[in-house]
Amino acid sequence: MVVYNFKKIQVVPPVSDYVDILLSKTQRKTPTIIHPGYAIHRIRAFYIRKVKFTQMTIHEKFSKIIEDFPRLEDIHPFYADLLNVLYDKDHYKLALAQVNTAKYLIDAVGRDYVRLLKYGDSLYRCKQLKRAALGRMVTLVKKQKGSFAYLEQVRQHLSRLPSIDPSTRTIILCGYPNVGKSSFMNGITRANVEVEPYPFTTKSLFVGHTNYKYLPWQIIDTPGILDHSLENRNVIEMQSITALAHLRACVLFMIDISEYCGYSIKKQADLFYSISPLFSEKPLLLVLTKIDLKRFQDLSQENKDILNKLLQDKKINMVALSNITKEGISDVKSTACDLLLSHRVEKKMSNMNTKKLEDILTRINVAKQ
């Protein structure tokens, strides 16, 4: 799957600026001198050229805007859902549709006035038709003021989105806010994600890269998630949900066993069960963080039972780390990478076996016939 390059989208100018550029360009790129003494066919051609040039300039600009912005049906579902979460896909589609409609209306205005100009019988009448044509075109352009402003905001936000490749080897870090996700990412990649001692420091997806067994890996740091219903999740949390739902990755669910993050182990376990449907068919690893403050052995029996039950229910492995002392960081990285590699191999082998079985069954059916 080709990763869409959102940074190549051209700037959408304010409507007032674009009108000034448009009229100035028409004045510069077309002839400017005409005399009443010229033959009428020459006068008509002079003003027809101006109308056609203006119409074509607007057509090209509007077409470029529509082509630059991604069609939700043509891009990876991860990006399509992320666009919906951040900008509302209905508003996004409506803005592009309004620009597209305006383009066709301006084309129609240009054709109509070119047809009328062919019957102009004087310089004055041709000039008035040209003024009317350009006036109607500019009016239609000015009506796109809201759409242009919205699309420029979307473009600026899209250009700041991290370049995520949905098809490459990926590790996703998730959990409650302030459990050590960003610190772990800074420890295994060259990313410099902001780390602060308060929740929701990370407000969007961050991407870092690392190498393991001579292969490039993509690490995604997601914003913290709280344990409530999907309808009550805000835009920050929905970015994490979108990544977990659409990216084929190894998921590291991080639990702060020191409870220094402000959430008890029980609450963190409840969140795990709440979003566990998003982990289906993905390799999963439970990571205990901040072991420099408290070890698993120092936990109360109740908290130990909660974690052990979680491991038994989901049949997953548990590892521990400390971002302060760096203990266990390399072990977590190697365990997660090996887990994803073995999962991808198993899936590939099962797909190959299925195809071989289908081929054999097809041959048997052909032989029977």
Contacts in CASP RR format, 6 or more apart in sequence:
PFRMAT RR
TARGET T0000
AUTHOR 0000-0000-0000
METHOD contacts of the structure
MODEL  1
MVVYNFKKIQVVPPVSDYVDILLSKTQRKTPTIIHPGYAIHRIRAFYIRK
VKFTQMTIHEKFSKIIEDFPRLEDIHPFYADLLNVLYDKDHYKLALAQVN
TAKYLIDAVGRDYVRLLKYGDSLYRCKQLKRAALGRMVTLVKKQKGSFAY
LEQVRQHLSRLPSIDPSTRTIILCGYPNVGKSSFMNGITRANVEVEPYPF
TTKSLFVGHTNYKYLPWQIIDTPGILDHSLENRNVIEMQSITALAHLRAC
VLFMIDISEYCGYSIKKQADLFYSISPLFSEKPLLLVLTKIDLKRFQDLS
QENKDILNKLLQDKKINMVALSNITKEGISDVKSTACDLLLSHRVEKKMS
NMNTKKLEDILTRINVAKQ
1 76 0 8 1.000
1 165 0 8 1.000
1 166 0 8 1.000
1 167 0 8 1.000
3 163 0 8 1.000
3 164 0 8 1.000
3 165 0 8 1.000
3 166 0 8 1.000
4 70 0 8 1.000
4 75 0 8 1.000
4 76 0 8 1.000
4 79 0 8 1.000
5 163 0 8 1.000
6 70 0 8 1.000
6 155 0 8 1.000
6 158 0 8 1.000
6 159 0 8 1.000
6 161 0 8 1.000
7 159 0 8 1.000
8 68 0 8 1.000
9 68 0 8 1.000
9 69 0 8 1.000
9 155 0 8 1.000
9 158 0 8 1.000
9 159 0 8 1.000
10 64 0 8 1.000
10 65 0 8 1.000
10 68 0 8 1.000
11 152 0 8 1.000
11 155 0 8 1.000
12 65 0 8 1.000
12 148 0 8 1.000
12 151 0 8 1.000
12 152 0 8 1.000
12 155 0 8 1.000
13 21 0 8 1.000
13 148 0 8 1.000
13 152 0 8 1.000
14 145 0 8 1.000
14 148 0 8 1.000
14 149 0 8 1.000
14 152 0 8 1.000
15 141 0 8 1.000
15 142 0 8 1.000
15 144 0 8 1.000
15 145 0 8 1.000
15 146 0 8 1.000
15 148 0 8 1.000
16 142 0 8 1.000
16 145 0 8 1.000
18 61 0 8 1.000
18 141 0 8 1.000
18 148 0 8 1.000
19 138 0 8 1.000
19 141 0 8 1.000
19 142 0 8 1.000
22 54 0 8 1.000
22 57 0 8 1.000
22 58 0 8 1.000
22 61 0 8 1.000
22 138 0 8 1.000
22 141 0 8 1.000
23 134 0 8 1.000
23 138 0 8 1.000
25 57 0 8 1.000
26 50 0 8 1.000
26 53 0 8 1.000
26 54 0 8 1.000
26 57 0 8 1.000
26 134 0 8 1.000
29 53 0 8 1.000
30 49 0 8 1.000
30 50 0 8 1.000
30 53 0 8 1.000
31 46 0 8 1.000
31 49 0 8 1.000
34 43 0 8 1.000
34 46 0 8 1.000
34 123 0 8 1.000
36 123 0 8 1.000
38 46 0 8 1.000
38 123 0 8 1.000
40 120 0 8 1.000
40 121 0 8 1.000
40 122 0 8 1.000
43 122 0 8 1.000
43 123 0 8 1.000
43 126 0 8 1.000
44 117 0 8 1.000
44 118 0 8 1.000
44 120 0 8 1.000
44 126 0 8 1.000
46 126 0 8 1.000
47 117 0 8 1.000
47 126 0 8 1.000
47 127 0 8 1.000
47 129 0 8 1.000
47 130 0 8 1.000
48 114 0 8 1.000
48 117 0 8 1.000
48 118 0 8 1.000
50 130 0 8 1.000
50 134 0 8 1.000
51 110 0 8 1.000
51 113 0 8 1.000
51 114 0 8 1.000
51 117 0 8 1.000
51 130 0 8 1.000
51 133 0 8 1.000
51 134 0 8 1.000
52 110 0 8 1.000
52 114 0 8 1.000
54 133 0 8 1.000
54 134 0 8 1.000
54 137 0 8 1.000
55 106 0 8 1.000
55 107 0 8 1.000
55 109 0 8 1.000
55 110 0 8 1.000
55 137 0 8 1.000
58 103 0 8 1.000
58 106 0 8 1.000
58 137 0 8 1.000
58 141 0 8 1.000
59 103 0 8 1.000
59 106 0 8 1.000
59 107 0 8 1.000
62 99 0 8 1.000
62 100 0 8 1.000
62 102 0 8 1.000
62 103 0 8 1.000
62 106 0 8 1.000
63 103 0 8 1.000
65 96 0 8 1.000
65 99 0 8 1.000
65 151 0 8 1.000
66 96 0 8 1.000
66 99 0 8 1.000
66 100 0 8 1.000
66 103 0 8 1.000
69 92 0 8 1.000
69 96 0 8 1.000
69 151 0 8 1.000
69 154 0 8 1.000
69 155 0 8 1.000
70 79 0 8 1.000
70 83 0 8 1.000
72 80 0 8 1.000
72 83 0 8 1.000
72 84 0 8 1.000
72 89 0 8 1.000
72 92 0 8 1.000
72 93 0 8 1.000
73 80 0 8 1.000
76 166 0 8 1.000
76 246 0 8 1.000
77 246 0 8 1.000
78 164 0 8 1.000
78 166 0 8 1.000
78 242 0 8 1.000
78 243 0 8 1.000
78 245 0 8 1.000
78 246 0 8 1.000
78 247 0 8 1.000
79 166 0 8 1.000
80 89 0 8 1.000
81 242 0 8 1.000
81 245 0 8 1.000
81 246 0 8 1.000
82 161 0 8 1.000
82 239 0 8 1.000
82 242 0 8 1.000
83 89 0 8 1.000
83 92 0 8 1.000
85 235 0 8 1.000
85 238 0 8 1.000
85 239 0 8 1.000
85 242 0 8 1.000
86 157 0 8 1.000
86 235 0 8 1.000
86 239 0 8 1.000
87 154 0 8 1.000
87 157 0 8 1.000
91 150 0 8 1.000
92 154 0 8 1.000
95 146 0 8 1.000
95 147 0 8 1.000
95 150 0 8 1.000
95 151 0 8 1.000
95 154 0 8 1.000
96 147 0 8 1.000
96 151 0 8 1.000
98 144 0 8 1.000
98 147 0 8 1.000
99 144 0 8 1.000
99 147 0 8 1.000
99 148 0 8 1.000
99 151 0 8 1.000
102 140 0 8 1.000
102 141 0 8 1.000
102 143 0 8 1.000
102 144 0 8 1.000
105 140 0 8 1.000
106 137 0 8 1.000
106 140 0 8 1.000
106 141 0 8 1.000
109 133 0 8 1.000
109 136 0 8 1.000
109 137 0 8 1.000
109 140 0 8 1.000
110 133 0 8 1.000
110 137 0 8 1.000
113 129 0 8 1.000
113 130 0 8 1.000
113 132 0 8 1.000
113 133 0 8 1.000
113 136 0 8 1.000
116 129 0 8 1.000
117 126 0 8 1.000
117 129 0 8 1.000
117 130 0 8 1.000
120 126 0 8 1.000
120 129 0 8 1.000
161 205 0 8 1.000
162 205 0 8 1.000
162 206 0 8 1.000
162 207 0 8 1.000
163 207 0 8 1.000
164 205 0 8 1.000
164 207 0 8 1.000
164 218 0 8 1.000
164 220 0 8 1.000
164 247 0 8 1.000
165 218 0 8 1.000
166 246 0 8 1.000
166 247 0 8 1.000
166 248 0 8 1.000
167 248 0 8 1.000
168 216 0 8 1.000
168 217 0 8 1.000
168 218 0 8 1.000
169 215 0 8 1.000
169 216 0 8 1.000
169 217 0 8 1.000
169 218 0 8 1.000
169 337 0 8 1.000
169 340 0 8 1.000
169 341 0 8 1.000
169 344 0 8 1.000
170 217 0 8 1.000
170 218 0 8 1.000
170 219 0 8 1.000
170 220 0 8 1.000
170 247 0 8 1.000
170 248 0 8 1.000
170 249 0 8 1.000
170 250 0 8 1.000
170 340 0 8 1.000
171 217 0 8 1.000
171 218 0 8 1.000
171 219 0 8 1.000
171 220 0 8 1.000
171 249 0 8 1.000
171 250 0 8 1.000
171 251 0 8 1.000
171 252 0 8 1.000
171 336 0 8 1.000
171 337 0 8 1.000
171 340 0 8 1.000
172 220 0 8 1.000
172 222 0 8 1.000
172 243 0 8 1.000
172 244 0 8 1.000
172 247 0 8 1.000
172 249 0 8 1.000
172 250 0 8 1.000
172 251 0 8 1.000
172 252 0 8 1.000
173 181 0 8 1.000
173 184 0 8 1.000
173 185 0 8 1.000
173 219 0 8 1.000
173 220 0 8 1.000
173 221 0 8 1.000
173 222 0 8 1.000
173 252 0 8 1.000
173 254 0 8 1.000
174 181 0 8 1.000
174 222 0 8 1.000
174 224 0 8 1.000
174 225 0 8 1.000
174 240 0 8 1.000
174 244 0 8 1.000
174 251 0 8 1.000
174 252 0 8 1.000
174 253 0 8 1.000
174 254 0 8 1.000
174 275 0 8 1.000
175 181 0 8 1.000
175 222 0 8 1.000
175 224 0 8 1.000
175 225 0 8 1.000
175 253 0 8 1.000
175 254 0 8 1.000
175 255 0 8 1.000
175 268 0 8 1.000
175 271 0 8 1.000
176 199 0 8 1.000
176 224 0 8 1.000
176 225 0 8 1.000
176 226 0 8 1.000
176 256 0 8 1.000
176 261 0 8 1.000
176 263 0 8 1.000
176 267 0 8 1.000
176 268 0 8 1.000
176 271 0 8 1.000
177 199 0 8 1.000
177 200 0 8 1.000
177 201 0 8 1.000
177 202 0 8 1.000
177 223 0 8 1.000
177 224 0 8 1.000
177 225 0 8 1.000
177 226 0 8 1.000
177 261 0 8 1.000
178 197 0 8 1.000
178 198 0 8 1.000
178 199 0 8 1.000
178 201 0 8 1.000
178 256 0 8 1.000
178 260 0 8 1.000
178 261 0 8 1.000
178 262 0 8 1.000
179 254 0 8 1.000
179 255 0 8 1.000
179 256 0 8 1.000
179 261 0 8 1.000
179 268 0 8 1.000
179 289 0 8 1.000
179 290 0 8 1.000
180 195 0 8 1.000
180 254 0 8 1.000
180 256 0 8 1.000
180 261 0 8 1.000
180 289 0 8 1.000
180 290 0 8 1.000
180 323 0 8 1.000
181 202 0 8 1.000
181 221 0 8 1.000
181 222 0 8 1.000
181 224 0 8 1.000
181 254 0 8 1.000
182 193 0 8 1.000
182 194 0 8 1.000
182 195 0 8 1.000
182 201 0 8 1.000
182 202 0 8 1.000
182 206 0 8 1.000
182 221 0 8 1.000
183 195 0 8 1.000
183 323 0 8 1.000
184 252 0 8 1.000
184 254 0 8 1.000
184 287 0 8 1.000
184 289 0 8 1.000
184 321 0 8 1.000
184 323 0 8 1.000
184 329 0 8 1.000
184 332 0 8 1.000
185 191 0 8 1.000
185 193 0 8 1.000
185 206 0 8 1.000
185 208 0 8 1.000
185 219 0 8 1.000
185 221 0 8 1.000
186 192 0 8 1.000
186 193 0 8 1.000
186 195 0 8 1.000
187 323 0 8 1.000
187 326 0 8 1.000
187 329 0 8 1.000
188 210 0 8 1.000
188 219 0 8 1.000
188 329 0 8 1.000
188 330 0 8 1.000
188 333 0 8 1.000
189 208 0 8 1.000
189 209 0 8 1.000
189 210 0 8 1.000
189 219 0 8 1.000
190 208 0 8 1.000
190 209 0 8 1.000
191 206 0 8 1.000
191 207 0 8 1.000
191 208 0 8 1.000
191 209 0 8 1.000
191 219 0 8 1.000
191 221 0 8 1.000
193 202 0 8 1.000
193 206 0 8 1.000
193 221 0 8 1.000
194 201 0 8 1.000
194 202 0 8 1.000
195 201 0 8 1.000
199 224 0 8 1.000
199 261 0 8 1.000
199 262 0 8 1.000
200 223 0 8 1.000
200 224 0 8 1.000
200 236 0 8 1.000
202 221 0 8 1.000
202 222 0 8 1.000
202 223 0 8 1.000
202 224 0 8 1.000
203 223 0 8 1.000
203 236 0 8 1.000
204 223 0 8 1.000
204 236 0 8 1.000
204 239 0 8 1.000
205 220 0 8 1.000
205 221 0 8 1.000
205 222 0 8 1.000
205 223 0 8 1.000
205 239 0 8 1.000
205 240 0 8 1.000
205 243 0 8 1.000
206 220 0 8 1.000
206 221 0 8 1.000
207 218 0 8 1.000
207 219 0 8 1.000
207 220 0 8 1.000
207 221 0 8 1.000
208 218 0 8 1.000
208 219 0 8 1.000
208 220 0 8 1.000
208 221 0 8 1.000
209 216 0 8 1.000
209 217 0 8 1.000
209 218 0 8 1.000
209 219 0 8 1.000
210 216 0 8 1.000
210 217 0 8 1.000
210 219 0 8 1.000
210 333 0 8 1.000
211 217 0 8 1.000
212 333 0 8 1.000
212 334 0 8 1.000
212 337 0 8 1.000
213 337 0 8 1.000
213 341 0 8 1.000
217 337 0 8 1.000
220 243 0 8 1.000
220 247 0 8 1.000
220 249 0 8 1.000
222 239 0 8 1.000
222 240 0 8 1.000
222 243 0 8 1.000
222 244 0 8 1.000
223 236 0 8 1.000
223 237 0 8 1.000
223 239 0 8 1.000
223 240 0 8 1.000
224 236 0 8 1.000
224 237 0 8 1.000
224 240 0 8 1.000
225 233 0 8 1.000
225 237 0 8 1.000
225 240 0 8 1.000
225 241 0 8 1.000
225 271 0 8 1.000
225 275 0 8 1.000
226 233 0 8 1.000
226 237 0 8 1.000
226 271 0 8 1.000
227 267 0 8 1.000
227 270 0 8 1.000
227 271 0 8 1.000
227 274 0 8 1.000
230 241 0 8 1.000
233 241 0 8 1.000
241 275 0 8 1.000
241 278 0 8 1.000
244 251 0 8 1.000
244 275 0 8 1.000
244 278 0 8 1.000
244 279 0 8 1.000
245 278 0 8 1.000
248 282 0 8 1.000
249 282 0 8 1.000
249 340 0 8 1.000
250 282 0 8 1.000
250 283 0 8 1.000
250 284 0 8 1.000
250 285 0 8 1.000
250 336 0 8 1.000
250 337 0 8 1.000
250 339 0 8 1.000
250 340 0 8 1.000
250 343 0 8 1.000
251 279 0 8 1.000
251 282 0 8 1.000
251 283 0 8 1.000
251 284 0 8 1.000
251 285 0 8 1.000
252 285 0 8 1.000
252 287 0 8 1.000
252 332 0 8 1.000
252 336 0 8 1.000
253 272 0 8 1.000
253 279 0 8 1.000
253 284 0 8 1.000
253 285 0 8 1.000
253 286 0 8 1.000
253 287 0 8 1.000
254 287 0 8 1.000
254 288 0 8 1.000
254 289 0 8 1.000
255 265 0 8 1.000
255 268 0 8 1.000
255 269 0 8 1.000
255 272 0 8 1.000
255 286 0 8 1.000
255 287 0 8 1.000
255 288 0 8 1.000
255 289 0 8 1.000
255 307 0 8 1.000
256 262 0 8 1.000
256 263 0 8 1.000
256 268 0 8 1.000
256 289 0 8 1.000
256 290 0 8 1.000
257 265 0 8 1.000
257 288 0 8 1.000
257 289 0 8 1.000
257 290 0 8 1.000
257 291 0 8 1.000
257 294 0 8 1.000
257 295 0 8 1.000
257 296 0 8 1.000
257 299 0 8 1.000
257 303 0 8 1.000
257 307 0 8 1.000
257 320 0 8 1.000
258 290 0 8 1.000
258 291 0 8 1.000
258 293 0 8 1.000
258 294 0 8 1.000
259 265 0 8 1.000
260 290 0 8 1.000
260 293 0 8 1.000
265 299 0 8 1.000
265 303 0 8 1.000
265 306 0 8 1.000
265 307 0 8 1.000
266 303 0 8 1.000
266 306 0 8 1.000
269 306 0 8 1.000
269 307 0 8 1.000
269 310 0 8 1.000
272 286 0 8 1.000
272 310 0 8 1.000
273 310 0 8 1.000
276 314 0 8 1.000
279 314 0 8 1.000
282 343 0 8 1.000
283 336 0 8 1.000
283 339 0 8 1.000
283 340 0 8 1.000
283 342 0 8 1.000
283 343 0 8 1.000
284 314 0 8 1.000
284 316 0 8 1.000
285 316 0 8 1.000
285 317 0 8 1.000
285 318 0 8 1.000
285 319 0 8 1.000
285 332 0 8 1.000
285 335 0 8 1.000
285 336 0 8 1.000
285 339 0 8 1.000
286 307 0 8 1.000
286 310 0 8 1.000
286 311 0 8 1.000
286 316 0 8 1.000
286 317 0 8 1.000
286 318 0 8 1.000
286 319 0 8 1.000
287 318 0 8 1.000
287 319 0 8 1.000
287 320 0 8 1.000
287 321 0 8 1.000
287 332 0 8 1.000
288 296 0 8 1.000
288 307 0 8 1.000
288 318 0 8 1.000
288 319 0 8 1.000
288 320 0 8 1.000
288 321 0 8 1.000
289 320 0 8 1.000
289 321 0 8 1.000
289 322 0 8 1.000
289 323 0 8 1.000
290 322 0 8 1.000
290 323 0 8 1.000
290 324 0 8 1.000
291 320 0 8 1.000
291 321 0 8 1.000
291 322 0 8 1.000
291 327 0 8 1.000
292 322 0 8 1.000
292 324 0 8 1.000
292 325 0 8 1.000
292 327 0 8 1.000
295 320 0 8 1.000
296 304 0 8 1.000
296 307 0 8 1.000
296 320 0 8 1.000
299 307 0 8 1.000
307 318 0 8 1.000
311 317 0 8 1.000
311 318 0 8 1.000
317 335 0 8 1.000
317 339 0 8 1.000
319 328 0 8 1.000
319 331 0 8 1.000
319 332 0 8 1.000
319 335 0 8 1.000
320 328 0 8 1.000
321 327 0 8 1.000
321 328 0 8 1.000
321 329 0 8 1.000
321 331 0 8 1.000
321 332 0 8 1.000
322 328 0 8 1.000
322 329 0 8 1.000
323 329 0 8 1.000
END
